[in-house]
Amino acid sequence: MSKTYSAIVTEEDGGFVALNPDTNVASQGDNINEALVNLKEALELYFEETAADSATSKPNATFLTTVTVQT
């Protein structure tokens, strides 16, 4: 089974950081593609580790929304 997850990519210190906001899992790479490949691997490991716990733990709710700020 496969599922698509969001990734937020930012440039930092000459490299790139990819973050999945649903799980708060992040990874980095020298370029965008490398950061995304590393994030995919990190997410696969994350889900392997949490698979055993998922039957007994309640998932955390995560929301992505916007806020308006007066400027």
C-alpha positions in Angstrom: 0.0 0.0 0.0 1.3 3.5 -0.7 0.1 6.9 0.5 1.1 10.4 -0.5 2.4 12.7 2.1 3.1 16.5 2.1 6.6 17.8 2.1 7.7 21.3 3.0 11.2 22.0 1.5 13.3 24.9 2.6 16.8 25.9 1.7 19.2 26.1 4.7 22.9 26.6 4.9 23.6 25.6 1.3 21.4 22.5 1.4 17.8 21.6 1.6 15.5 20.4 4.4 12.4 18.4 3.7 9.8 18.2 6.4 6.6 16.2 6.6 4.2 18.2 8.7 1.9 15.3 9.4 4.6 13.3 11.3 7.1 16.0 12.0 9.7 13.8 10.3 12.5 15.8 8.5 15.5 15.0 6.5 18.1 16.9 4.5 20.1 16.8 1.3 22.5 18.7 -0.9 19.6 19.4 -3.4 15.8 19.2 -3.4 15.6 15.7 -4.9 18.1 14.3 -2.4 16.2 15.9 0.5 13.0 14.3 -0.8 14.5 10.9 -1.3 16.0 11.1 2.2 12.6 12.2 3.6 10.9 9.2 1.9 13.4 6.8 3.5 13.0 8.5 6.9 9.2 8.3 6.7 9.4 4.6 5.7 11.6 4.0 8.8 9.2 6.1 11.0 6.2 4.0 9.9 8.0 0.8 10.5 8.9 1.9 14.0 5.4 3.1 14.8 3.5 0.2 13.2 3.7 -1.9 16.3 2.5 1.0 18.5 -0.3 2.1 16.2 -2.7 -0.6 17.5 -2.4 0.7 21.1 -1.8 4.4 20.7 -4.2 7.2 19.6 -2.9 9.2 16.7 -2.1 12.9 17.2 -4.3 15.3 15.2 -2.3 17.6 12.9 -3.8 20.5 11.1 -2.4 22.7 8.3 -4.2 26.1 8.2 -3.6 29.8 7.7 -3.6 32.9 9.9 -4.1 36.5 8.9 -1.7 39.1 10.3 -2.0 42.8 10.0 1.1 44.3 8.5 
